[in-house]
C-alpha cells in the first residue's frame, strides 16, 4: 500500500511517482558489488504511481477527460523517461513529478525488464 501522508500533491496534469533504489546490501548484510546494482538499471526508468493531479488525462484546452481513459492509476508500476522535470527526496525516498503523457508503459513487475543504456 502506498502512503501519501506528508507527500506533495501533484497539481494539474502532473503525476507523482515513487522511485526504488538499487539495494546496497542484502538482508544478511552482504554489500553488493556495483555490477550487481547495475543489473537493476531498470530502476532508472520505472516507478510506482503515488498520486495523480486533478487534471491528469484531461484535455489541456477543453478540460474533458481523454477518450482513451487514464493510462495509469495509483499503485501501477510504470516506465517513464530517465530524465524527468522535477525530482525530490522525502524521508530517504526519491520521488519524481512527470507529465501524464510521459507514461511509456504500465508493468506488472518492473524487475523482469532489462534496459540497455
C-alpha positions as a LaTeX table, in Angstrom:
\begin{tabular}{lrrr}
\hline
Residue & $x$ (\AA) & $y$ (\AA) & $z$ (\AA) \\
\hline
Unk1 & 0.00 & 0.00 & 0.00 \\
Unk2 & 1.24 & 3.46 & $-0.87$ \\
Unk3 & 1.16 & 6.00 & 1.93 \\
Unk4 & 0.61 & 9.55 & 0.72 \\
Unk5 & 0.65 & 11.38 & 4.07 \\
Unk6 & 3.02 & 14.37 & 4.03 \\
Unk7 & 3.80 & 13.97 & 0.34 \\
Unk8 & 3.28 & 16.85 & $-2.07$ \\
Unk9 & 0.03 & 16.59 & $-4.02$ \\
Unk10 & 0.52 & 16.85 & $-7.78$ \\
Unk11 & $-1.37$ & 19.67 & $-9.46$ \\
Unk12 & $-2.69$ & 19.99 & $-12.99$ \\
Unk13 & $-1.70$ & 17.09 & $-15.20$ \\
Unk14 & 1.31 & 16.02 & $-13.11$ \\
Unk15 & 1.82 & 12.53 & $-11.69$ \\
Unk16 & 3.85 & 11.81 & $-8.54$ \\
Unk17 & 5.97 & 8.66 & $-8.89$ \\
Unk18 & 7.99 & 6.85 & $-6.19$ \\
Unk19 & 11.36 & 5.57 & $-7.36$ \\
Unk20 & 13.02 & 2.45 & $-5.94$ \\
Unk21 & 16.74 & 2.45 & $-5.24$ \\
Unk22 & 19.03 & $-0.49$ & $-6.01$ \\
Unk23 & 19.88 & $-2.34$ & $-2.83$ \\
Unk24 & 23.37 & $-1.59$ & $-1.47$ \\
Unk25 & 23.43 & $-4.78$ & 0.62 \\
Unk26 & 21.49 & $-7.97$ & 1.20 \\
Unk27 & 19.19 & $-8.60$ & 4.15 \\
Unk28 & 22.08 & $-10.58$ & 5.68 \\
Unk29 & 24.40 & $-7.56$ & 5.44 \\
Unk30 & 26.49 & $-8.53$ & 2.40 \\
Unk31 & 27.48 & $-5.43$ & 0.43 \\
Unk32 & 26.54 & $-5.81$ & $-3.23$ \\
Unk33 & 29.04 & $-5.07$ & $-5.99$ \\
Unk34 & 28.45 & $-2.18$ & $-8.40$ \\
Unk35 & 27.83 & $-4.66$ & $-11.22$ \\
Unk36 & 25.05 & $-6.29$ & $-9.23$ \\
Unk37 & 23.48 & $-2.91$ & $-8.57$ \\
Unk38 & 23.90 & $-2.01$ & $-12.26$ \\
Unk39 & 21.83 & $-5.08$ & $-13.12$ \\
Unk40 & 18.94 & $-3.24$ & $-11.53$ \\
Unk41 & 19.27 & $-0.43$ & $-14.08$ \\
Unk42 & 15.57 & $-0.80$ & $-14.84$ \\
Unk43 & 15.01 & 1.32 & $-11.74$ \\
Unk44 & 16.25 & 4.36 & $-13.66$ \\
Unk45 & 13.19 & 4.10 & $-15.89$ \\
Unk46 & 10.49 & 2.68 & $-13.62$ \\
Unk47 & 8.49 & 3.86 & $-10.65$ \\
Unk48 & 5.24 & 3.36 & $-8.80$ \\
Unk49 & 2.42 & 5.89 & $-9.20$ \\
Unk50 & 1.63 & 7.56 & $-5.87$ \\
Unk51 & $-0.82$ & 10.28 & $-6.93$ \\
Unk52 & $-2.42$ & 11.86 & $-9.99$ \\
Unk53 & $-3.09$ & 15.57 & $-10.38$ \\
Unk54 & $-6.75$ & 16.60 & $-10.76$ \\
Unk55 & $-6.32$ & 17.34 & $-14.48$ \\
Unk56 & $-4.30$ & 14.24 & $-15.35$ \\
Unk57 & $-5.66$ & 12.65 & $-18.51$ \\
Unk58 & $-7.86$ & 15.61 & $-19.33$ \\
Unk59 & $-7.62$ & 17.70 & $-22.50$ \\
Unk60 & $-5.49$ & 20.79 & $-21.84$ \\
Unk61 & $-7.82$ & 23.15 & $-23.70$ \\
Unk62 & $-11.31$ & 21.76 & $-23.02$ \\
Unk63 & $-10.84$ & 20.07 & $-19.65$ \\
Unk64 & $-12.67$ & 16.99 & $-20.93$ \\
Unk65 & $-11.44$ & 13.53 & $-19.94$ \\
Unk66 & $-9.33$ & 11.82 & $-22.61$ \\
Unk67 & $-11.28$ & 9.45 & $-24.85$ \\
Unk68 & $-8.78$ & 6.64 & $-24.26$ \\
Unk69 & $-9.07$ & 6.91 & $-20.49$ \\
Unk70 & $-6.29$ & 7.07 & $-17.93$ \\
Unk71 & $-3.00$ & 5.48 & $-18.93$ \\
Unk72 & $-2.23$ & 4.53 & $-15.31$ \\
Unk73 & $-3.66$ & 4.62 & $-11.81$ \\
Unk74 & $-2.31$ & 4.93 & $-8.27$ \\
Unk75 & $-0.33$ & 1.79 & $-7.41$ \\
Unk76 & 0.68 & 0.98 & $-11.01$ \\
Unk77 & 4.34 & 0.40 & $-11.88$ \\
Unk78 & 5.22 & 2.46 & $-14.94$ \\
Unk79 & 8.03 & 3.03 & $-17.41$ \\
Unk80 & 8.92 & 6.70 & $-17.79$ \\
Unk81 & 11.74 & 8.76 & $-19.29$ \\
Unk82 & 15.04 & 8.54 & $-17.42$ \\
Unk83 & 15.36 & 12.30 & $-17.18$ \\
Unk84 & 12.28 & 13.93 & $-15.73$ \\
Unk85 & 11.49 & 17.52 & $-14.94$ \\
Unk86 & 11.43 & 17.51 & $-11.16$ \\
Unk87 & 12.94 & 15.19 & $-8.54$ \\
Unk88 & 12.69 & 15.34 & $-4.76$ \\
Unk89 & 13.59 & 13.24 & $-1.76$ \\
Unk90 & 11.43 & 12.77 & 1.32 \\
Unk91 & 12.49 & 10.51 & 4.22 \\
Unk92 & 15.31 & 9.00 & 2.11 \\
Unk93 & 12.84 & 8.07 & $-0.66$ \\
Unk94 & 13.11 & 9.54 & $-4.17$ \\
Unk95 & 10.02 & 10.87 & $-5.93$ \\
Unk96 & 9.53 & 12.42 & $-9.34$ \\
Unk97 & 6.86 & 14.53 & $-10.92$ \\
Unk98 & 6.13 & 13.66 & $-14.54$ \\
Unk99 & 3.53 & 14.83 & $-17.03$ \\
Unk100 & 0.61 & 12.47 & $-17.64$ \\
Unk101 & 1.68 & 11.97 & $-21.27$ \\
Unk102 & 5.17 & 10.78 & $-20.24$ \\
Unk103 & 3.94 & 7.35 & $-19.12$ \\
Unk104 & 5.52 & 4.98 & $-21.65$ \\
Unk105 & 4.09 & 1.69 & $-20.33$ \\
Unk106 & 2.44 & 0.04 & $-17.33$ \\
Unk107 & 4.19 & $-3.01$ & $-15.84$ \\
Unk108 & 3.06 & $-5.91$ & $-13.68$ \\
Unk109 & 6.61 & $-6.50$ & $-12.39$ \\
Unk110 & 9.34 & $-3.97$ & $-13.21$ \\
Unk111 & 12.16 & $-6.34$ & $-12.27$ \\
Unk112 & 11.54 & $-8.54$ & $-15.33$ \\
Unk113 & 12.70 & $-5.91$ & $-17.81$ \\
Unk114 & 16.29 & $-5.33$ & $-18.89$ \\
Unk115 & 17.43 & $-1.91$ & $-20.04$ \\
Unk116 & 20.36 & $-1.14$ & $-22.32$ \\
Unk117 & 21.76 & 2.29 & $-21.65$ \\
\hline
\end{tabular}
